[in-house]
Amino acid sequence: MKQTQGSSLTGYVTILVKGTSPELFFQKCIGEGLTVWNVRKTAEDECEGNIKLHDVRHVRQLKRGTDFKISFLNKKGYPFLFRRFIRKRHVVISLFISILLILFLSNIIWEVKISGVPKEIEEKISKQLDSYGIHPGSWIFSLESPNAIQQKLVEDVPELLWVGVDQKGTTFFLEGVEKIIVKEEEKPGPRNLIATKKGVIKKMYVSKGVPQVGVNDYVEPGDLLVSGIINNSEEEDEDDKKQPDLVAAAGEITATTWYEVNVTVPLKGTFEILTGNQKKQYFFSIGDFRLPVWGFRKPEFENIHRETNEENLKFFKWELPIKAGETILREKINTKSNRTKEEAVQAGINQAINELKLQLGPKAQIISQKVLHEAIDNGKVKLNLYLNVEEDIAKVQPISQGD
Amino acid sequence: MKKLHQRIRPWLIKYLALPSDVLLGLPRITIIGQIHVYIENHQGLATYSDNELKLKTNKGYIQITGSSFVLKMMLPEEILLEGKIKEVKFVPE
């Protein structure tokens, strides 16, 4: 069968031979060295068989001078297919165009992806890339190599410390690392330090400027603590009045301040504790209607703390009016507590201290507290507290140079 | 000379175990079940029809009868016959 292999690729023809003892014609063929296969006698004077396409001319030559009549029945194989295909002009043209189109489309940039940098630098990079001619829709082969682009980008965008340019097919991937530019601190203009609160000065640390108050002085809000005006004129000649030197006063003035705080603490309190037992239920919801999906059974516990999370379903980028959600049911225990008066007072003091600390910030230190007045009214303890605090009271006030 | 030549051939087959079909120019017939007959070393087609195939060899004819015969392949000295084979007969000249 080796001889007939590949004949469908080179093409073969089925011929019908008519005449007396037509098989002898095939005998003649093989005598000439041709390959003949699938020979079948269909009638007494008819015989059909396959021959190779390039043997057809030879067969015609053999037929000459004999009384056999040959007709061609079937044409099979790639050459015939190809000829039939070529005859359909529009198919050929469309195939050609589609190949061209694929070639064209695979040679332009489809996407430039920038990652690793904030939005504004991304914008800058893409603008810079635009100026190099790298943007979706430009020809790939007209571009420089990724390495060159990389170098150019780093030179042209000063915010970039490094950028990696990678081309994968029709997509450019850029990964940037931002330079962190540390700005020098602005030089403050000439200024004074003044008090914000009334208090007694406890500690002074002045790094710049002339202190105007001393330790243990009582100051009111707005009082000058450190002056930014340095007068040199005292030391030098008093005749020529020099302009005073202006500096930005800086320092830390810690003073003792006091606060009066009123707190009320109930003697009875109830609070909830979660036991840790929980159950999840899932549902879909459209508007107010909820369709449970999972978790139908009621939980065994009675006191329930419910927590519901819902999220809109999405179809591609559009949000659907359907929501998917879950409800977490947690078991809770209500506990009641009765406090004694002493406990309530202690709780009130702690509460007052915490609130004050929140108000004043972490630097303030509470030195002492004193209960000025306490009263029990309607199951609540009312406290009037006096608190001593050490804190920084300095505030910056710029000196107007009056020009 | 020719006589020696003809005498030496059987001797070669017998003692050197050389294939007889090559040396004597006889046809080699391979039959696969009832469906295929493969004949090598024949000397041409004598008759062929749907139920009979007659091939010439150097000593007479080989006649194969059966039904629905198709010559699967025809080469100068080989033939592959497909169909339902009934008998293979050697017909002297």
Interface residues (C-beta under 8 A of the other chain):
Chain A: M1 Q3 T4 S21 E23 L24 F26 Q27 C29 I30 G31 G33 T35 V36 W37 N38 V39 R40 K41 E44 C47 G49
Chain B: G44 L45 T47 Y48 S49 D50 F69 V70 L71 K72 M73 M74 L75 P76 L80
